[in-house]
């Protein structure tokens, strides 16, 4: 939150189990998707904190610490775009394990599905804006020589070694193994705000500040398969459900719209998109409404975070 804290909540009881003060506005948080690692990446100012939340299974918590401590410094220091610093004793007591100093404000962090690699987006117009990091080797690199415009957000592909970079009006799909650009998706939107990749990997949705949601079928075309104009204000966040054919968008009009998005195994059949529900609960504050939405990994539940200082769970 903007109050300079990261809070951990228990879903079943709605209790706040831990509050971690980080001293400045938190721009982005991301849980490690690997179930055998208990790590959270937190973007604060010009650094990313890797935090062991210390919640849940004790073996998991201690195993995560052992994994991070197994790192050995290389013989020769290689030049890196960022500095990896171990946390101080006081920070360790609060759960912080590593600090990754970027030198410019970090706007987003996202994990690769296997849980070792993660990417960060830095606000640096004209300079290097995207970095890819590996926690086990404490190694970072800049994947792009040239900047693809003003980067809004990035995502790893869930199945293939692809990396998606959303700039203001387009989404570029890079192949990390071959180190080449494979596709450039034209969004037909003025300014992309957010992006999510379908768990099947062949469909992408983008939300935009001009209140549109673009659905791309990567096998079909580089233009949007459908443009949904359901919201009255800027769309700030989009999300896919991992198991159910659902996707959602949160907007500054204070509502979350959940849609049915059925992707068929038959390649000749196009995706079926049906709006299902408008969820209203957040009161727009300072012209901002719903800032983020996220689905529960197993249940058909959705969480939304609003500018009114509340996190809501809809079931």
Residue, then its C-alpha position, 0 to 999 in steps of 0.5 A: x500500500x501507499x502507507x509504506x507497509x506490506x500486509x499478509x492476510x489469511x483468506x479463511x479468517x480475513x485476519x491480517x497476520x503480519x505487517x511489514x513496514x518498508x518505509x515508502x510507497x509499495x508499487x508492486x508485490x508478487x508471490x513466488x508461484x513455486x509451492x515449495x518456496x515461500x518468497x515475496x518480491x516487493x518493489x519499493x522506491x529504487x529497490x526490490x526486497x525479497x521477503x520470506x513471509x514466514x507463514x505456513x509450513x515451517x519446513x517450507x520457510x526454513x527450506x526457502x532460507x537454505x535455498x537462498x543461503x546456498x549461494x556462493x559468490x563467484x570467483x570473478x565479479x561480473x558487472x551487473x546492472x543492479x546490486x544484490x545486497x544481503x539484508x541487515x540483521x534487523x531486516x532479517x528479523x522482519x523477514x527481508x532476505x535480499x535487497x536488489x538495488x536498481x538505482x531508478x524507481x521500480x514500477x513492477x515485479x513478476x515471477x517466472x512460473x518455475x519460481x527462480x527467475x523474475x523480472x522488474x520494470x524500471x521507470x527510465x525513459x530512453x534507458x534500460x527499463x526491463x531487467x531479468x534476475x535469477x535469485x539462486x545465482x543472484x545474477x541480473x541481466x538486461x535482455x534488450x539493447x534497444x528500448x521498445x518504447x515506454x514499458x508499462x508491464x511485462x509477463x513471462x509466458x506460462x509454458x514456453x520460453x517467451x517473454x511479453x513486454x507491453x509498451x504504450x500501444x503494443x505488446x512484443x513477444x520475445x523468444x528468450x532462447x533464440x533471443x529474437x522478436x517473434x510477434x508484435x501485437x497491435x492493441x488498438x488502445x491509446x495507452x496499455x495499463x496491464x496485461x495477463x496471459x491465459x494459462x493455456x498460453x495462446x491468449x493474452x488480455x490487455x487493459x488500457x487507460x482509455x477503458x478498453x479491454x483487448x483480447x488477443x488470440x496469438x494463433x489468429x492474428x496480431x490484432x485484437x480478436x475482441x475489444x470489450x468496452x464494458x467499463x466507463x473509466x480507465x481499466x487498471x488491472x486484468x487477470x485470468x483464473x488459473x483453472x476456471x474459464x474466467x477473466x476479470x478487469x478492475x477499473x476506476x469506475x469502482x467496479x470489477x467485471x468478471x467474464x467467461x472466457x472459454x478457450x477451446x482445444x479445437x484450433x478452428x473454434x474461436x474463444x467464447x467471451x461472455x460478460x457474467x457479473x459486475x461486482x461493485x463494492x469499492x468507492x472511487x477515491x481521488x478519481x481512482x477506483x479498483x487498482x488491482x484484481x487477482x483470482x484465488x488459485x483454486x476457488x472461483x473467488x476474486x480479490x480486488x484492491x481499491x484506492x479506498x484503502x480496502x481489499x475485498x474478496x468476492x466469492 
